[in-house]
Amino acid sequence: MRFVIALLLGLVLVPAARAADGPAPFTPAQRAEIVGILRDALVHDPSILRDAVAALQASDSANREAEARSAIAAAEPALSHAPGDPVAGNPKGDVTVVEFYDLRCPYCRRMLPVIDALLKRDPNVRLVYKDIPILGPGSVIGARAVLAAQRQGPDAYARLQAVLMHGSAQITEDSVQAAARATGLDWARLQRDMKDPAIAARLKDNLDLAHQLGVDGTPAFVIGQQLVAGAVELAELQGAVAAARGATVTAR
């Protein structure tokens, strides 16, 4: 019965869309009879419509996933190997996790212990940070500061990031100054470097890349060919890492 309904829908709707190319294959009376059959079927079994909507949603989801995989593949060099990107975990890890995040984002902050657990439990994960300041001026100040901090030592980014992420979400130049001094950074140098056009260019590249991949919020993780959006459980990240690792082994 469901197959018949689907066939009738196709016979009624598709020819209607092609009416401009030629005469419709049904007379008005025939079309009215088919519509009547459809209406009667839906009245007696509304689940037909529910199943049709579910199938449409599944198809849309599959199409979006395919588009995401294609976009990720095209952006791979910029995603995983952009010069100067902050890296945590194992720099030579066999799986790279790319995190798009905002220092002020509450969901990004919620993910801190999850990310820590992932890196501790899997010593072969390489984590790349992509700062995308999307939550206002405070986010821009913070993102400029952590990227500028990189110039003061290999772990300076991580030290300043940790203080800012665990502090108030209302990031200001004063709070950045206090955090910089608390972590032993040269505040005067940090101020100068924050104004460097190269820092602004890196942030723009990150934002452009996020847009290219369809990232519309933070946090968002790219793991292998998969885009994982939002604050998720450790198990989901581990599953994505395992899938990426499996795909790499298969490719070899």
C-alpha positions in Angstrom: 0.0 0.0 0.0 2.8 2.4 0.9 4.5 1.7 -2.4 1.3 2.4 -4.2 0.9 5.8 -2.4 4.4 6.8 -3.2 3.8 5.9 -6.8 0.7 7.9 -7.0 2.4 10.9 -5.4 5.0 10.7 -8.1 2.5 10.4 -10.8 0.6 13.4 -9.6 3.3 15.8 -8.5 6.1 15.2 -11.0 4.0 15.6 -14.1 2.5 18.7 -12.6 6.0 20.2 -12.3 6.6 19.3 -16.0 3.3 20.8 -17.3 5.2 23.5 -19.1 7.0 20.9 -21.2 3.8 19.3 -22.5 0.3 18.2 -21.7 -0.4 16.5 -18.3 -1.0 12.8 -18.7 -4.2 12.9 -16.5 -7.5 14.5 -17.1 -8.8 16.7 -14.2 -11.2 13.9 -13.3 -8.4 11.4 -13.1 -6.3 13.7 -11.0 -9.2 14.3 -8.7 -9.7 10.6 -8.2 -6.0 10.1 -7.4 -6.0 12.9 -4.9 -9.1 11.3 -3.3 -7.3 8.0 -3.0 -4.3 9.8 -1.4 -6.5 11.7 1.0 -8.4 8.5 2.1 -5.1 6.6 2.6 -3.7 9.4 4.8 -6.8 9.6 6.9 -6.8 5.9 7.6 -3.0 5.6 8.0 -1.4 9.0 9.0 1.9 7.2 9.5 2.4 7.2 5.7 3.0 11.0 5.9 5.3 10.6 8.9 7.3 8.0 7.2 7.6 10.2 4.1 8.8 13.1 6.1 11.3 10.9 7.9 12.6 9.6 4.6 13.0 13.1 3.3 14.9 14.2 6.4 17.2 11.2 6.1 17.9 12.1 2.5 18.6 15.7 3.4 20.9 14.6 6.2 22.8 12.3 3.9 23.2 15.0 1.3 24.5 17.5 4.0 27.0 14.9 5.2 28.2 14.3 1.7 28.6 18.0 1.1 30.5 18.3 4.4 32.9 15.5 3.5 33.6 17.1 0.1 34.2 20.5 1.7 36.5 19.0 4.3 38.5 17.1 1.7 39.0 20.3 -0.3 40.1 22.3 2.8 42.4 19.6 4.2 45.7 21.6 4.0 44.2 24.7 5.6 42.5 22.6 8.2 45.3 20.4 9.5 48.5 21.9 8.3 48.2 25.7 8.2 51.5 27.2 9.4 51.4 28.6 12.9 48.2 26.9 14.1 48.3 26.2 17.8 48.7 22.4 18.4 48.0 20.3 21.6 48.2 16.6 22.3 50.7 14.6 20.2 52.2 16.8 17.4 52.8 13.6 15.4 49.5 11.9 16.2 47.9 9.7 13.6 44.5 11.4 13.9 44.1 15.2 13.8 41.1 16.8 15.6 40.5 20.4 14.5 38.5 22.5 16.9 36.8 25.7 15.9 36.1 27.6 19.1 35.5 31.0 20.8 37.2 31.8 24.1 33.9 33.3 25.4 31.7 30.4 24.3 30.1 28.6 27.2 29.8 25.4 25.3 33.5 25.6 24.3 34.3 26.0 28.0 32.1 23.0 28.9 34.2 21.0 26.5 37.5 21.7 28.2 37.4 18.6 30.5 36.1 16.5 27.6 39.0 17.5 25.4 41.5 16.9 28.3 40.1 13.4 28.8 40.3 12.7 25.0 44.0 13.7 24.9 44.9 11.8 28.1 43.1 8.6 27.0 44.4 8.7 23.4 48.1 9.7 23.2 47.9 9.5 19.4 45.5 12.4 18.9 46.8 15.7 17.5 44.6 18.7 18.4 44.6 21.8 16.2 42.9 25.0 17.5 41.1 27.4 15.1 40.2 30.6 17.0 37.0 32.1 15.5 35.9 35.2 17.5 32.2 35.3 16.8 30.8 36.5 20.1 31.7 40.2 20.0 34.6 42.5 20.7 35.7 40.5 23.8 36.1 37.4 21.7 38.3 39.4 19.2 40.5 40.8 22.0 41.0 37.3 23.5 41.7 35.6 20.1 44.2 38.2 19.2 45.9 37.8 22.6 46.3 34.0 22.5 47.6 34.1 19.0 50.0 36.9 19.8 51.1 34.9 22.9 52.5 32.2 20.6 55.4 34.5 19.8 56.6 34.3 23.4 57.2 30.6 23.6 55.9 27.2 22.6 53.5 26.8 25.5 52.5 30.5 25.9 49.3 30.1 23.8 48.2 27.2 26.0 49.0 29.0 29.2 47.1 32.2 28.3 44.2 30.2 26.8 43.8 28.2 30.0 43.6 31.3 32.2 41.1 33.1 29.9 38.9 30.1 29.3 38.7 29.4 33.1 38.1 33.1 33.9 35.3 35.5 33.3 33.6 35.3 29.8 33.6 39.1 29.8 37.0 39.3 28.3 38.5 42.8 28.1 41.9 44.3 27.6 42.3 44.7 31.4 41.4 41.0 32.0 43.9 40.0 29.2 46.6 42.1 30.8 46.0 40.4 34.2 46.0 37.0 32.6 49.2 37.8 30.7 51.0 38.9 33.8 49.7 35.9 35.8 51.2 33.6 33.1 54.6 35.4 33.0 54.1 37.0 29.5 55.5 40.3 28.5 52.5 42.5 28.4 54.0 45.3 26.4 55.1 42.9 23.7 51.8 41.2 23.7 50.0 44.5 23.2 52.2 45.2 20.2 51.8 41.8 18.7 48.0 41.8 19.1 47.9 44.8 16.7 49.9 43.0 14.1 47.9 42.8 10.8 49.1 39.2 10.5 47.1 38.2 13.5 44.0 39.8 12.1 44.7 37.9 8.8 44.9 34.6 10.6 41.6 35.1 12.3 40.0 36.1 9.0 41.4 32.9 7.4 39.9 30.9 10.3 36.5 32.5 9.9 36.5 32.1 6.1 37.4 28.4 6.6 34.6 27.9 9.1 32.1 29.5 6.6 33.5 27.3 3.8 32.8 24.2 5.9 29.3 25.3 7.1 30.4 25.9 10.7 27.7 28.2 12.1 28.5 27.9 15.8 31.0 26.8 18.4 32.4 24.5 19.3 32.8 22.5 16.1 35.2 19.7 15.4 36.6 18.3 12.2 37.8 14.7 12.7 38.8 12.9 9.6 36.0 13.5 7.1 33.4 14.2 9.8 32.1 17.5 11.1 31.0 17.2 14.8 29.0 20.2 15.9 28.3 21.4 19.4 29.2 20.3 22.9 29.2 16.5 22.7 30.1 13.6 25.0 33.6 12.1 25.1 32.3 8.9 23.6 31.2 10.7 20.4 34.6 12.3 20.0 36.3 8.9 20.6 34.0 7.3 18.0 34.8 9.9 15.4 38.5 9.5 16.1 38.2 5.7 15.8 36.4 6.1 12.5 39.0 8.5 11.2 41.8 6.1 12.3 40.1 3.2 10.6 39.6 5.1 7.4 43.4 6.0 7.4 44.3 2.3 7.9 42.0 1.3 5.1 43.4 3.9 2.8 46.9 2.5 3.3 
